[in-house]
Amino acid sequence: MKKSLLFLITGTLCSHFYSQKIEIQECGTDEIMKKHYLRFPEEKIQDDAFNLELSRMIKSGQLASKLNTNNQVYEIPIVVHVVGDGSAVGTVNNKSDADIIAWVNYTNGVFAGSASSGMSSTSSILPVKFVFAKIDPNCNPTSGINRIDASGLPKYVSGGVNDDNTTNAVAATEITAMGQWDTNKYYNIYVVKKLTSSAGALNGYAYYPGGSKDYSFMATSASAVNAQTLAHEFGHALGLRHTHEGYNESTGACPTNNDCTLEGDLVCDTEPMKSLYHSSIPYTCQTGQINPCTNQIYAGGERNVMSYTFCFRNLFTQGQADRATAQLLKYRQSLINSPVASTTTPNNASTLANACTPTSITTPGNYNIGITAVKFGSINNYSANYKQAANNFYEDFTGSYCLGVSKTTISQNTATTLTIAPGTNNTHTIKAYIDYNNDGQFDETTELVFNQSGINTGTLATATVTPPSNAILNTPLRMRVIGDYNGTPITACYTPKYGQVEDYSVIITGQQSVLSVNNNGQKADSYIVKDENSVYVKSNIKISSLHIYDASGRLLTRKTDIQSSEFRFPIEHRNMIITATVVLADGKILTKKLKF
């Protein structure tokens, strides 16, 4: 934060002021993150390290120059779990689908800086948009609204959710145990009848990104049109802090502001301020008043979406938008790349030779060890590391799997990069194998394609894979990826100790696959080519979606539900290599590297 607002001026105030006395209902994020980091200190270390990197990038000007140069808006697939208490659908404690849809649409307007959602014309845009999931975890169509009947929990019916005191309420984990969709594919939002803590009533809370927990809880009272609370909470889910971060309620001291990139709310174009819930004039909007932390008239902080205030919240700053986007691209690639926002599911069908599979894990527990992402050719899959409740020590991503691309075709004589992300905590050893001779076994010498140790959480491990000349061609082969605690002795058929085993499908061709597209593009039924400064796709099958990645694998753009046989997308970047991946309506996948 700075003592003056660099990018915003105080605009005309929105007319949606609170017109009556307001109950102070605070956000619970600060408290839950404090407790979470005590339990998982390595996640706090990870968060601090990335904040240091962002500080360096902000000071050098790198961050502003790199982010969102093409005005991309990133779609975030959501599932809203409406947790009922036995009340009829459409009542206050069991909201109707129409109410939920209107609320989400309103929140998207807040992100977009829309006047229809009460936002100031000076507000910066958060480049995200909630889209309801169209495919559920069982590959069935969904509205993205999931109803959980909690009427069988008497404490929920009487007291709602309170993690601090479950004498007359339930813990959030009792609700998530009744329904939580894969947090790598869906952002889970729970709407509950009442949300409290030891501090009193709460509007909601959300976890910061990049950790082992990732969802938001919202009180039904704050889950409505004209409420900015969901945008506030998802701001936290994008790494934004309260504007009064660092304010000392006991002493009344203002936040320290010697380095605005590392202190306070970590944003330089928001003014240092106190929580206005503790102002000397309660229940009063402070616009036009003196900010005691700057000795100047409030310059917009009193109306910031991330503030505690009695003004109507109607703006984000550019600094907040930049920080949120950086966190999004660092930690939320799995949501950006999630296929559940499309009605077309990837076709991962394949028949593989039988192979050994683990039947147990030796040390069950929530150590967050395993595999969270695999990229190899067209394979682009994000997944959860081992969780005791999910019992996912073995994941078979072949066959009918629909929540990611888990099958690829690669050329026999070409090196293909294999990229693997470890679990969210602890140092890992990772191995990978390809059953080149298709005998259902993995040779520890000739079929071991990846073997690395000392892999830290939050990093990506890579290796290049070139199939040998004697590999079986044009046949689906099993690829096995294994992640476990660093130093654990791993073999292809071992029993996981703390981590997990994942299986994928690889087809090796003697020459470039048709689906990888020839250069002139005219002999293939479906192809991707560079056409001047655009990616051009043409197919005899309708095009479902297009994903464009840079050389590091970072998603640059995604277009879904195209439903056309031709599609053109302009590329504004220059002097770079991009990878275009297209999913057709029949589930087939095309991929092509292009230089711009």
N, C-alpha and C positions, 0 to 999 in steps of 0.2 A: 504494500500500500504506500501511497505518497500523500503528502500533505495538501496537494491540490489535485484536482481531477483533470487528467490530460486530454481525455478523448470525449468527454461528455459535458454538456452544460445542463443545468436544471431546466427541464422542459415543462410544458403545461401539464399540470397534474391531472391524472385520470379521475373521473367522477365517481369511481367505485370505492369511495372511502368507507371505512367502517362507520356505521351510523349509530352504533350503540356500544355499550360497554362490552369489551371482549374478554373472555376467559383467556388467561395466558396459557397457551398450549404449546409447549416447546418441542423442538426436534430432538430426538433421542440419539442422533448419530454420534455426537461427541462422546457420550458415555459408553455406547456399545463399542466404539473403536478403541477407547481407552482399555476396556476390559479385553477386547479381542487381541490387542497388541501385547498385553501382559501374558496372554496364553500363547501367542505366536510371535515372539520378539523378532524372529527372522523376517517376518512380513513388515514390521516397522523399519528394520534395517533396509529392506528392499525399497520401501516407500521413500525413506530419507535419501537413499542413493539416487533415485530418479529425480527427486526434487532438487538435488545438487546439480544433476545434469541439466535440468530445465533452467536452473538459475544461470548456469554457464551459457546456455543457448539464448536466454533472454538478454543477457548483458552483451553478448556478441552480435545480437540482431538476427541470429540464425533462425530462431523460432518463428518470428513474424514473417520472415521471407519464405519459409518452407511450407507453412501450414495453409491448407485449403486454398491454394492458388487457383484452382478451377471451380471454386464455389460449390464443391461437392457436398451434398447432404447425405449423411450416412443413416441408413434404415436400421433400426434396432427391433428385432422381432420380440414381442412381449406375449406373455400369458398373464391374464389377470385372474387370480384365484379369489372368488367371492366367497367368503367364509360365513355361511349362514348359521343362525342360532335356532332354527326351526321356524322362523317367520316366513310368511309367504313371499315369493319372488316379487319384487317391485316395491317392497316396504323398505323402511330406512335401514334395517339391519340385514337386508338381503336384496341389494339393488338390482334393478332390471338390466338386461343387456343394453337397452337404449340409453339408460343412465351412464353405464360404463363407457359406451362408445362416445357419447357426447363429452364426457370428462376427458377421455384420451385425446379426442380431437381438439378440445380446448387447450390441453397441455401442449400439443404440437404447435398451436398458435403462439404459446408463450415462448417456446424454443425459437420460432420463426420471427419473433418480434412483431406479431400481428396486432393491429389495433382492435380487431374483433376479440382478442383475448386480453384487452386492457393494456397492452404494452406501449411504452413511450416510443415516439418516432426516433429517439436517440439511442434506443436499445440496440446492442450488438446481437447478432444471431448466433445461437448455439447450433452447429450444423448437424443436428440429429433429428430424426423423426421416428416416433413409435409406429410400428405396423403390427397389427394383430397376426399372430402365427396362423398359418393356413394348414399346417400338418402337425398332428400331435405326436408324441413319442412312439406310438404304435403305428405310425405311417397312415393314420386315418385323417380325413378332413376335420378341421376344427374351426370354430369361430374365434379362437384365441381367448375365450372366456371360459374358465373352468369353475364349476360350483362344488364347493366342499361343504358337506353337511356336518357341522360340529355340534349339532343339538344333543349328541350323546355325551358331550363333555360338560357336565353341570357347572364346573368352574368357569368355562368359557361363556356359557349362557348367562351366568350371573355377573361375571367380572371381566370378560374379555381376555386380553393378553397383557401380562406383566412379568418380565423376566426377573425383576428384582424381588417380587413378593408373589409367590404362587399359592398363598393361603386361600385366596378367593378368586384366583385367575389361573390361566395356563401359561406356560412358557411358549415362546415362539416355536421352539423345536417340536412341540406337540402338534402344532398346526402344519409345519413343513413336512412332518412325517406322514401326514394325511394326503399330501400332494405336493410334490416339487418336481418340475420338469427340468431336464438337463440344463444346468446353468451355463454351459458352454454354447447351447443352441438357442435358449430362450432367456429373456430377462423376466424373472418371476416377481410379480407384484401381488401382495396379499392385502385384501380389503377386509378389515375386521371390525366388529361392532364397537370395540373400545380398546384403546391402547394407552397404557399407563406405565409409570416407573416410580422409583422412590421419590423423584422430583415432582410427580403429579401427572396430570393428563398430557398426552403426547399427540401431536398431529401425525407423526410418522418418523421413520428412520430408514437409512440405507447404509450399506457397507461401502467403503472406499474400494476402488478397483484393484485387481491384481492379487487378491487374497484368496483364502480357502473358503470364505463364505461370500455369497453374492446374491442378495435379493433385497427387496424393500417391503416394509410393512406400513400400511396406511390406515388411519382411523376412518370409518365410514363418514364421519362428520366433515372430514377434510377431502373427501373423494367426490368432488362435485365441480360443476362449471362455476367459474368465478373464484375458484380456490387455486392459488399458485403452489400449493404444497407439493404436488407430485413433481413439478419442475424443480422445486427446491431440493427435494430428496434425490432426484436423478442427477442434479448438480453435484451432490455428494458422491454419487456413484461414478461420476466423471472426475472425481478428485478435488472438487471445489470445497473450500472451507467456508464457515460463517464469516461474514465481513467483520465481526467483532472478535475473531480468533485472537487469543492472547489477552483479552480483557480479563482483569482480575475482579471478580464480583465481590470478594471479601474486602478488598482495599479500595476498589473503585478506580484502580490505576488503568490508564489507557494501554493498548497494545504497544509493545516495543516496535520501533519502525526504522531501525538503523539500516537494514538491508531489506527492501520491500520484496525481494525475490525469495527470501528465506525466513522472514518473520511475519507475524500477523497472519493474514489469509493468503500469503505468498503471491499476491497480485499487486502490481504497481499502480494501476489506475483506479483502484478503489481507495477511498480515504480511510485512515485509521479511525475507529469509532468504538463506542461502547455498545453493549446490548441495550436497545431502546426499550426493552421490556423493563429495564431498571432505571428509566429516566426519572428526573425529578417531577415531571408532569405526566403522570400515567394516563394511558388510553388516549394520547394526543399525538397526532402526526407532527413530526419535528421539522417538516419543510419550512424554510425561512428562519429557523432557529440557529443558534450558534452551536457548532460541534465542539465540545470541550477538548477534544483530542487534537484539533487543528486551530482552534480559536477563530475559525471562519464559519460562514454560513454553510450548512450541509450542502454538499455538491452532488447529491444523487445517492449517496450511501444509504440514506434513510428510506429509499425506495427500491433498493437492490433486492433481487429475488432471493439472495442468500443472506439477507439481514434478518434480525429480530426487530420488528418495528410495528407501529400502529398505523403506518401509512400503507396505502395499497402498493404492493410490490410490482414494479412495471419496467424493470430494466436489468440487463446484464451489461458488463463492460467488455471491451475488446480484449483486455487482458484475461478476463475470466473465460471468454470464448476460446482464446488461444491455449490456455492451460487445459481446459476441458477437452479440446481437440487433441492435444498432445497425449493426454492420458487415454483417450479413446483409441488412438492409433497404437499406443504402446500395449494396452492391456485388453482391448476388446475386439481384437481381430476375429475371434471365434464368433462373436455376435454379428459383426459386419459381414462375415462370410457365411453365416448360417443359411442353409437352404430352406428352412422352414417357413420363410416369408413367401415362398412360391408354391403354387399348386402343383408344380411338376417336380417329382422326386427323382434324384439321380438313379440311373440304372446300374446297380452294382452286381447284378446276377452273374454267377459263375459257379462252376462245379470243380472242386479242388480234390486232389488226392487226400485221403484221410491222414491225419498226423496226430501225434501225441498232444494232449491238451491238459493243463493243470486241473486238478479237481478240488484243490484246497489252497489255503495260504497258511504259512506256519506261524505268523505273528499278526493276527488281525488287530486292527486299531486305526485310528485316524491320524496317520503320520503324513498324509498328503504326498505319498511317493508313487511314482508310476510314469505314465505318458500323458501329456495334455495336447500334443499336436504332432501330426505327421504330414509332411509334404514330399511327394516323389512323383515326378511326371504330372499326370492329372490328379493324382491322389492329393486331396486337401481336406484333412479331417481333424477336427478338434474334439477332445473328449475329456471326461473327468478322470483325474488320477484315482487311485484306489480309495474307496470309502467303505467303512465297515458296514454301514446300513445298506449300501447298494450291493455289497459283496461282489464287486466287479474286478476281481483279481484276474479274470480272463474275459476279454472282449473279442467276439468274432464279428468283424466288420465286413464280412463277405456275404454273398447271397442276397437276402432281402433287406439288408441295412439301407435306410433311406435318409439318414440325418447328416450325411456328408458324402463326399466323393472318396470311395475306398478302393477303386479299381483303376488301373492305368495300363497303357500300352507303351512300351519303350523300344528303342532300336537296339539291336544286338551290338552294333559297332560304335555306339555313342555313349559317352559318359553322362549320366543323369545324376543331378544333385539330390541327395536324401537329407532332409532337414527334420530334426526331432526336437521337441520341447519336453523337458522333464516335468515332474509334478511341482506343486506350488510351494513345497517346503523341502529342506534338506538337500544335501549333495547326492548326485546320482552316478551310477554306472549304467550305461545303456548299450545294448547289443541288438543287432538285426541280422536276419538270415533270409535268403531266398532259396527255395527248393528247386534249384536249377535243373536237376534230373527228374523231378516230379515223382520221386519214389516214396513220398510221405515222410521222409527223414531229413534232418538238417545236419550236414557234415560240418564239424567245428573248424575245419581247415578250408575247404573249398567253397562252402556256402555261407560263411560268415562274412557279411558285407559292411558291418558297422560295429566298432568295438572301442568305446571311449569311457573313461572314468573321470571323476572330479568335475562333473557337469553341475554348475550352480543353478539354482532356481532362478527364473527370470531371464535365462540365456537360451540360445539356440545352438544345438550341436549339428554340424554338417559333415558330410563325406560324399565323395563321388563314387558312383557305382557303374561299372562297365561289365555287362554280362559276358561270360566266357564263350568261346567258339562252340563248345559242346553243349550249351544250354538248349533245352527243349524249346522249340519255336511254336508260335501260334496256338499256345495252350495256356489256360489260366494256371499260374503257379502260386503257391502260398508264400507270402512274405510275412515273417514274424518279427515283431518289434517288442523288446523287453526293457523295462526300466525298474531298477531296484536301488536300495540304499547303497551308497558308494562303498565299494570293496566287497559287496556280496558276490560269492561265486555263482556265476550265471552260465547255464547251458541251455540249449534250445528246449529241453524237456524237463527242466528243473521245476520244483515247486516254489512259487514266489515266497520270499520271506516277508517283505513289507510292501512290495510294489505290485506290478501287473504285467500281463502278457496280452498283446494285441495282434490279430491276424488281418492281412490285407491280400489283395489279388493283383498279380502282375502278369501281363502277357508280353512276351518278347518276340519281336518280328525281325526278319532278316533284313528288311529295309524299312524306310519310314512308313508308318501306318497311314492309311487313307484318312483316318480321322485326325491325324496331325497335319494334314493338308499339304499338297504339293505346291511348288512356288508359283506356277502360272494360274493355279486355282480353277482352271477351266475343265479339267478331266474328272474332278471329283464331284459327286452329287452334292456335297456340302463342303464349304471351304471358308477360310478366313484369309483376307489379304489386306495389305496396306494400300489405300487409295488416296493419293496425295497426303493430306494431313489427317486422315481418318482411318479407323478400323472398319472394314467392310465385311459383313457376313452374309452369305447367301446359302440357302439350303432347300432341299426338296421336302424337308420336314420342318414344321414351324419351329422358330427359335423361341425358347422359353426364357433364357437369361444370359447375360453377358457379364463376365468379371474381368477386370483389367488390373494387372499387378505390375509393380516395378521390379527391377532385378533382384531386390532383396526379399521379394515375396510380399511386400506391403500392398494391400488393396488400394488402388487409386479410385476405382469407381465400380458400381454394380447397378445393373439395370435388370429388373425382374418383370415377368409376365409380358414379354414383348409380343408374343403370339403373332409373328409375321415371318414370311419366308425370306425377307431381306431386312437388314438393319445396318445403319451407319452411325458411328459415334466419333465425333471429332476429338483429336488428341492435342491438347494445348502444350504439352511438355515437348522439349526438343533435346537432341543429343542424348537419347536414352533408349534402352532396350526395354520393351514391355512384353508381357505374356498375356495373351487374350485367351480366356477359357469360355467356351459356349456350351450350354446345356440345351439340347433339343427336346422337343415335346415328348419324344419316345424314351427320354432318359439318357440317350447317347451323348458323349462328351467330345468336343473338338478343342484342341489347344494349339496355339501358334505363337512363336516368338517373332516380334517385329521390331525393327529399328526405326526410330523417328529422329 
